[in-house]
């Protein structure tokens, strides 16, 4: 029998819940990721097109809410920590390889295009929904937010509905 290189999913769930609880206690806010990408986008626009950033109300409002610098946001540091933690975890468990999983009948280009399009749509939806899976769903459900419950239902409902149409890509 092959050695399982992954953490027990029940233990991982408990540790994630404890991480969320500790984060809520220490920072007064939950976990999330989409805000970090918004901060990076705002910082990039301020650097590349400062005149546009000064004229557009979205960037002015964001700068007002984050007066120090868009990247001085705790979510940016959270995402950096997640990336570093994933790298260290892969290194420790000897799973650090660069690969793209894809079914035999699907080319890597199709898989990559699907991943990019899906990620862009999910990111757009996170902005419309005022949070990503971590922020709106995980943290929202932890504090029994109606929006968090609706978000989780929409995520899982949408995934099950679309899985029917995309399942042949993986069979």
C-alpha positions as CSV (number, residue, x, y, z in Angstrom):
1,X,0.0,0.0,0.0
2,X,1.3,3.4,-1.0
3,X,2.2,5.9,1.7
4,X,-0.3,8.8,1.9
5,X,1.5,12.1,1.6
6,X,-1.5,14.2,2.5
7,X,-2.8,15.3,5.9
8,X,-5.9,13.6,7.3
9,X,-8.8,15.7,6.0
10,X,-10.6,15.8,9.4
11,X,-7.4,17.0,11.1
12,X,-6.9,19.6,8.4
13,X,-10.5,20.8,8.8
14,X,-10.1,21.1,12.6
15,X,-6.8,23.0,12.1
16,X,-8.4,25.3,9.5
17,X,-11.3,26.0,12.0
18,X,-8.8,26.8,14.8
19,X,-6.8,29.1,12.4
20,X,-10.0,30.9,11.6
21,X,-11.0,31.2,15.3
22,X,-7.5,32.5,16.2
23,X,-7.6,35.0,13.3
24,X,-11.0,36.3,14.3
25,X,-9.8,36.7,17.9
26,X,-6.5,38.4,17.1
27,X,-7.4,40.6,14.2
28,X,-11.2,40.9,14.6
29,X,-11.5,39.8,10.9
30,X,-11.7,36.5,9.2
31,X,-9.7,34.8,6.5
32,X,-9.9,35.9,2.8
33,X,-7.8,36.3,-0.3
34,X,-9.6,38.3,-3.0
35,X,-8.9,41.6,-1.1
36,X,-5.1,41.0,-1.6
37,X,-5.5,40.7,-5.3
38,X,-7.6,43.9,-5.3
39,X,-4.8,45.6,-3.3
40,X,-2.2,44.4,-5.9
41,X,-4.3,45.6,-8.8
42,X,-4.8,49.1,-7.2
43,X,-1.0,49.3,-6.5
44,X,-0.2,48.3,-10.1
45,X,-2.6,51.0,-11.5
46,X,-1.1,53.6,-9.2
47,X,2.4,52.7,-10.4
48,X,1.6,52.3,-14.1
49,X,-1.1,55.0,-14.6
50,X,-1.1,57.4,-11.7
51,X,-3.2,59.9,-13.6
52,X,-5.9,57.4,-14.2
53,X,-5.8,56.3,-10.6
54,X,-6.2,59.9,-9.4
55,X,-9.2,60.4,-11.7
56,X,-11.1,57.2,-11.2
57,X,-13.4,57.1,-8.1
58,X,-12.8,53.4,-7.4
59,X,-9.0,54.1,-6.9
60,X,-9.6,57.3,-4.9
61,X,-12.0,55.6,-2.6
62,X,-9.6,52.6,-2.1
63,X,-6.7,55.0,-1.4
64,X,-8.8,56.8,1.1
65,X,-9.7,53.5,2.9
66,X,-6.0,52.5,2.8
67,X,-4.0,55.7,3.2
68,X,-0.5,54.2,3.9
69,X,-0.2,52.1,0.7
70,X,-2.5,49.6,-1.0
71,X,-0.1,46.7,-0.3
72,X,0.0,47.5,3.4
73,X,-3.0,45.4,3.9
74,X,-3.0,42.4,6.1
75,X,-4.7,40.3,3.4
76,X,-1.6,40.8,1.2
77,X,0.6,39.4,4.0
78,X,-1.9,36.5,4.5
79,X,-1.7,35.5,0.8
80,X,2.1,35.7,0.9
81,X,2.1,33.5,3.9
82,X,-0.3,31.0,2.2
83,X,2.0,30.8,-0.8
84,X,5.1,30.4,1.4
85,X,3.4,27.8,3.6
86,X,2.3,25.8,0.5
87,X,5.8,25.9,-0.8
88,X,7.3,24.7,2.5
89,X,4.6,22.0,2.8
90,X,5.4,20.7,-0.7
91,X,9.1,20.8,0.0
92,X,8.8,18.9,3.4
93,X,6.5,16.2,1.9
94,X,8.6,15.8,-1.2
95,X,5.6,16.9,-3.5
96,X,7.2,20.0,-4.9
97,X,6.8,19.4,-8.7
98,X,5.6,21.7,-11.4
99,X,2.8,19.9,-13.2
100,X,-0.6,20.5,-14.6
101,X,-3.1,17.7,-14.0
102,X,-5.2,16.9,-17.0
103,X,-7.2,13.9,-18.3
104,X,-5.9,11.8,-21.2
105,X,-8.4,13.2,-23.7
106,X,-7.8,16.8,-22.9
107,X,-4.8,18.8,-24.0
108,X,-2.8,20.9,-21.6
109,X,-3.8,24.1,-23.5
110,X,-7.5,23.3,-23.0
111,X,-6.9,22.6,-19.3
112,X,-4.9,25.8,-18.9
113,X,-7.5,27.9,-20.8
114,X,-10.3,26.4,-18.6
115,X,-8.3,27.2,-15.4
116,X,-7.6,30.8,-16.5
117,X,-11.2,31.5,-17.6
118,X,-12.6,29.8,-14.5
119,X,-10.3,31.7,-12.2
120,X,-11.1,35.0,-13.9
121,X,-14.8,34.3,-13.6
122,X,-14.4,33.3,-9.9
123,X,-12.4,36.4,-9.2
124,X,-15.0,38.6,-10.9
125,X,-17.7,36.9,-8.9
126,X,-15.7,37.4,-5.7
127,X,-15.7,41.2,-6.4
128,X,-19.5,41.2,-7.1
129,X,-20.1,39.1,-4.0
130,X,-17.8,41.2,-1.8
131,X,-15.6,38.3,-1.0
132,X,-14.0,35.1,-2.1
133,X,-14.7,31.5,-0.9
134,X,-12.5,32.1,2.1
135,X,-13.9,35.5,3.1
136,X,-17.6,35.3,2.1
137,X,-18.2,31.6,2.6
138,X,-15.7,30.2,5.2
139,X,-15.6,33.2,7.5
140,X,-19.3,34.1,6.7
141,X,-20.5,30.7,7.7
142,X,-18.3,30.7,10.8
143,X,-20.1,33.8,12.1
144,X,-23.5,32.5,10.8
145,X,-23.9,35.3,8.2
146,X,-26.8,34.9,5.9
147,X,-24.6,36.1,3.0
148,X,-22.0,33.4,3.9
149,X,-24.6,30.6,3.9
150,X,-26.1,31.9,0.6
151,X,-22.5,32.1,-0.9
152,X,-21.7,28.5,0.1
153,X,-25.0,27.3,-1.4
154,X,-24.3,29.2,-4.6
155,X,-20.7,27.8,-4.9
156,X,-21.7,24.2,-4.3
157,X,-24.9,24.5,-6.3
158,X,-23.1,26.1,-9.2
159,X,-20.3,23.5,-9.0
160,X,-22.7,20.6,-9.1
161,X,-24.7,22.2,-12.0
162,X,-21.7,22.9,-14.1
163,X,-20.0,19.6,-13.3
164,X,-22.6,17.8,-15.4
165,X,-21.6,19.8,-18.5
166,X,-17.8,19.6,-18.0
167,X,-17.5,16.0,-16.7
168,X,-16.7,14.6,-20.1
169,X,-13.5,16.7,-20.1
170,X,-12.2,14.5,-17.2
171,X,-13.6,11.1,-18.2
